[in-house]
Amino acid sequence: MESALFSRLCAIAQERGLAISKIERECGLSNATIRRWATQNPSLDSVQRVAQYLNISLDYLAGNSEQAHPVCDNVPLSQMESDVIAMLRLLNEHDRKNAVDFITMLYEQTTGEKGSVYSTYIEDENEQTKRAVPLKNSRDGIA
């Protein structure tokens, strides 16, 4: 039985007039690598290369989404936007917050408007944490 990933990839290749061998070559995969995906699980790295080459999301390629491109506010994300999100997700929480703070600063300088809603979420989380966790030594009157 053919995998959903392989079936979808073949359909996309056919729609675009691409040979599977060309996709393999362009993605740096060995001959027949993609053909083996019909019956074997591929490596994530290989599937990512193919999705990037075809400029489609991994979820779409795997058959988990009907949208070929990720969207935000009903607007498809560019490859650069998708890459930034993917990199952001790989950062630890501290570095992720620093990256968002930097982007927020650029946004505010450029537009003159208040920054992203991300800070609102962080502020809300901090407020909930403050209310949920009593201060140490609060019983002693020391804050």
Buried (B, 14 or more C-beta within 10 A) or exposed (E): EEBEBBEBBBEBBEEEEBEBBEBBEEBEBEEEBBBBBBEEEBEEEBBBBBBBBBEBBBBBBBEEBEEBBBEEEEEEBEEEBBEBEEEEEEEEEEEBBEBBBEBBEEBEEEEEEEBBEBBEEEEEEEEEEEEEEEEEEEEEEEE
